[in-house]
């Protein structure tokens, strides 16, 4: 069965390219355009992995991460945070809140795919 990936980002061009990339790799894809929608979709869809942008409307990626990781029912959901380049404090904060990994934007698509695959294999 295909792994399910939630893409949570408010930048449509990023969502479109990530969705294309993940579907091409054979994953099922769910989209959320802000932090609140991300939490709702994580609860309803139970994705295996979330590609989570830090900067989003309504709730930040940090708030989403904290809420998901503090809910025992959602602990198995892996979170890969996407952060703007050079924001080391964001990276540290994300990992402290329970993110499983992070990547800085802009990222190489091959690198992202490899990271997603390795995170899902750890399951």
URKAUR-V798987 format. One record per backbone hydrogen bond with DSSP energy under -0.5 kcal/mol. CO is the residue of the C=O (numbers start at 0). NH is the residue of the N-H. If there is no record, write none. Layout:
# URKAUR-V798987
co = <CO;CO>
nh = <NH;NH>
This chain:
# URKAUR-V798987
co = <2;3;3;4;4;5;5;6;6;7;9;10;10;11;12;13;14;15;16;17;18;19;20;21;22;27;29;31;33;34;35;36;37;38;39;40;41;47;48;49;49;50;50;51;53;53;56;56;58;59;60;61;62;63;64;65;67;69;70;71;73;77;77;78;78;78;79;80;80;81;82;83;85;86;86;87;88;89;90;91;92;93;94;100;102;104;107;108;109;110;111;112;113;114;115;116;117;119>
nh = <27;47;48;6;29;7;50;8;31;52;11;13;14;15;16;17;18;19;20;21;22;23;24;26;25;4;6;8;37;38;39;40;41;42;43;44;45;77;5;51;79;7;52;81;55;60;34;58;34;63;64;65;66;67;68;69;70;71;73;74;76;49;79;80;99;100;51;82;102;53;104;86;87;89;90;91;92;93;94;95;96;98;97;80;82;84;111;112;113;114;115;116;117;118;119;120;121;122>
